[in-house]
Amino acid sequence: MERSRVDRRVSCRAWKRAVVVAIGLSSVASTAVAATTADLTGQRVQVVYRDSGGATEQMSEGDVLVEALDGGLLIEEADGQLRLIEADWRERVDPLPETAPATPAEVGRQVLAELPEGFQLLTTRHYCICFDTSRDYASWVGSVFERLHQAFGTYFRREKLDISRPKRPLVVVIFADRSRYQAHAEPTLGTASPNVVGYYNLMSNRVITYDITGSDLLRERLVQRPSVGQAIAASPAASALVSTLVHEATHQLAFNTGLHQRLAPIPVWLSEGVAMYFETPDLQATSGWRGIGMLNHQRFERWRQVHRRELLSRIIVDDDVFRDPVTALDAYAEAWGLAFFLLKTQRREAADYLARLGSRGPLTSDSPEQRLADFEAAFGGDVESLEPELVRFFARQR
C-alpha cells in the first residue's frame, strides 16, 4: 500500500467522521491528504493507548499509514487490520525495527486468539483460513480462493497493470453455521447479516463467511456426493453462494495487490464492478468457479430490465445510490454492465483508469468533479458518450 502523509489541518476525529466502511461496498468517504515534513508516517511503531472508555491499556504494533494534525494515527497491523487511534488515547509511541512479514502460522495464531473456542487453522500458499467447520470445506474454500488468486494476478498483469503480491497471508474466517456467523457479523452488517453469505471487511482485511453446505439447499446434496466440491457443483442452488464467495475474495485481492488502496476514494461502481466481473460461477467445474469475465446471465437480465442513462451517469460520481435501498439493486446492475463493457471493449483505457485511481493513498481528497475528470481522462469523454456503444454491445450478448 502506498503510504500518504496527512496535512496537519486534518484531525483524527475528522477521519473517523469521514471513514464510512460499507461492507460489501468497500466504499470510503475521504478527507484531504497532503505532504507534511515531521510525522510518523511510514514508520513501524508500537503504540500504547487507552480508548475512549479508558479502562484498559491496549497496544498496537504496525506501520503508520498516516498521522493527523492532532497526533491521531492510522496503523496497519501485522495481520492487515487497520486501527484508528485518536490523539488523546495515546500514552506512548516507540519506534520498532523493520521485520520480515508475519508467516501464515503467526497470523493464524493471532486470529485464532480473537475467535471463539473450537476454531482451527488451515494455511495455503496465500491464505490463512480459520474455521470451525469441516476441514474438507475449509480446503474447498482454500482451493477456490487460490485458483482466483492466480487468475486475478494473471489477468491484470496481462493488462500491464503493476499489481503486487499481497505482502501478508490473506485471512478468511469460516463459521460452521449461519447462526454463529450472524452473531459475529451483526455488529458490522446489522439487520442485513441474515441475507449475506459472506463479506469482506475493509478495516479487518478479512473475508468472513460460513459453511454453505450446511444450508437447506445443499445439505441433501452433500449426503449424496463424496466430496464438498462435487456436492456444490451438483446443486444449481449453489450458484449464487459461490458467486458471493468469489465476489468478496476479489475485493480482498483488489485491496491487497495495489489495484485499490484501502481507505482511498475508490468509486463504488468500480470496486463492485471489478468484483462482479470475476464472480460468475461455473458449476460445470468441480470447484464451482474457473473463469474471469464470463457473462453473468442473472446480472445481464437485471441490467436489461433497469438500464437508464441517468443512473449510469450518476454512479460515476455518487456512491449514495448504492447505499439507498430504493436504488441499490439498480445501481449494482448498472455497475456490472459498465464494468463488463469497459473491461471487454476498452481494455487499455480501463487499465489506465484503474492505475490512475490505484495510485491514490488512504484518505486522499475526492469530489464528484474529480471522479468525472478521472473518467473522462481515461475514456476520452463522459459516460453518456459511451452509452450508445454500451447498448449495442449488450444487444449482441446472448
Protein Blocks (a to p, Z undefined) as FASTA:
>chain_A
ZZddddfkbcfklmmmmmccdehjlpacdddddddfbdcehiacddddddfkomaccddd
dddfbdcfkopacdddfkopacdddfklpmbdcdddddddddfklmmmmmmmmpcehiac
dddfkbccddfbdfklmmmmmmmmmmmmmmmmmmmmmnopacdddfbdcdddddfbfklm
mmmmmmmnmmmlmmpgbdcdfklopacdddfklpmklmmmmmmpmbfklmmmmpmklmmm
mmmmmmmmmmmmmmmnomacghiacdfklmmmmmmmmmpccfkbmnlpabehiacfklmm
mmmmmgcfklmmmmmmomklmmmmklmmmmmmmmmmmmmmmmmmmmmlmmmmmmmmmmpc
ehiacdfklmmmmmmmmnopafklmmmmmmmmmmmpZZ
